[in-house]
Amino acid sequence: MNHDLSSTPDDTSSEAPYARLTPECVLDAIDSVLIPTGRRTDGRMLALNSYENRVYQVGVEDGSPLVAKFYRPARWSDEAILEEHAFVEELAAREIPAVPALAFERRTLHTFDGFRFAVFERRGGRAPDLDRNDTLEWIGRFIGRIHAVGAMEPYRARPALDIQTFGYEPRAWLLEHGFVPADVRTAWETAVNLALEGVEAAFERAGDVRTLRLHGDCHPSNLLWTDAGPHFVDFDDSRMGPAIQDLWLLLPGDRAGASRALTDLLAGYEDFCEFEPRELHLIEALRTLRLIHYCAWLARRWHDPAFPAAFPWFNTQRYWEDRILELREQIGAMQEGPLWPV
């Protein structure tokens, strides 16, 4: 999870990044943009489930609650955050159900006491029923609409999801910073190297795949369902990448079930955006890259007290042994061949 304020892809300072973000600081920050509009917070605040950033539901006097996101220091440049805001606003303007950042004095990105933050309308919803064919087709239609807009122009400040950023770079970082225990380091390095060879081969089989602006992290928790259908939240990981990235995260784990689900997703998707079947070669490759990237993401955040509390199993001997087995399974999955719709 990267991109820079300098050339450093993540906040790796020794200081806990949110140590100064007290409840008083959060409320004062929101008031700094609300009070000029004649509103203010009412003192209610609820921390929402987020580890990368800090996200809060905040009560507003005589109004609906708002959601505030405080961005992790040093992760994204201002330009990268604003580029994401502009993309989501572009989607919302086309009546695609995404939740844009609210503008105050024509700005969507604000600063208070050294923290950058954005404010959003609160949108509720429940988890989608991904066992329903019509639900998957409905979701596919909206992802197709997102991608039709995403293909209109590229990101310039945000990075791509590719082998370098999600594979080679996190592998090098983990090894350079000594996170892999010495007695399993050789086995892990061998497994990750073979896995990346498999990823390279999968991308070669897929050929010259188009990249576009994606949601980037389109798993069921970032897709909320209402009686009016789905809406998409948390574009924080939005970046350039192949279209299949926003589809495979919605598939079940078994191959037969994934094939059926993909058929339903694509039935809706292709109403609005053409899908290139060669991208199916990338599903297991992208899963492999996500697994490698996730290890480095946890390691890079380990100085944040929220991470040891939430992920106590990370960086144990058992953890790395399980990752070796996982990578070996992925090597086999990539050799098995691509998933095809039924």
HELIX and SHEET records of a PDB file:
HELIX    1   1 PRO A   23  LEU A   34  1                                  12    
HELIX    2   2 ILE A   35  THR A   37  5                                   3    
HELIX    3   3 ASP A   78  ALA A   93  1                                  16    
HELIX    4   4 ASN A  133  GLY A  150  1                                  18    
HELIX    5   5 ILE A  163  ILE A  163  1                                   1    
HELIX    6   6 GLN A  164  TYR A  168  3                                   5    
HELIX    7   7 GLU A  169  GLU A  176  1                                   8    
HELIX    8   8 ALA A  182  ALA A  206  1                                  25    
HELIX    9   9 PRO A  220  ASN A  222  5                                   3    
HELIX   10  10 GLN A  245  TRP A  248  1                                   4    
HELIX   11  11 ARG A  255  TYR A  269  1                                  15    
HELIX   12  12 PRO A  277  LEU A  282  5                                   6    
HELIX   13  13 ILE A  283  ARG A  300  1                                  18    
HELIX   14  14 ALA A  306  ALA A  310  1                                   5    
HELIX   15  15 GLN A  317  GLU A  336  1                                  20    
SHEET    1   A 5 THR A  41  ALA A  47  0                                        
SHEET    2   A 5 ARG A  54  VAL A  60 -1                                        
SHEET    3   A 5 GLY A  63  PHE A  70 -1                                        
SHEET    4   A 5 PHE A 115  GLU A 121 -1                                        
SHEET    5   A 5 HIS A 110  PHE A 112 -1                                        
SHEET    1   B 2 LEU A 212  ARG A 213  0                                        
SHEET    2   B 2 MET A 240  GLY A 241 -1                                        
SHEET    1   C 2 LEU A 223  THR A 226  0                                        
SHEET    2   C 2 GLY A 229  PHE A 232 -1                                        
END                                                                             
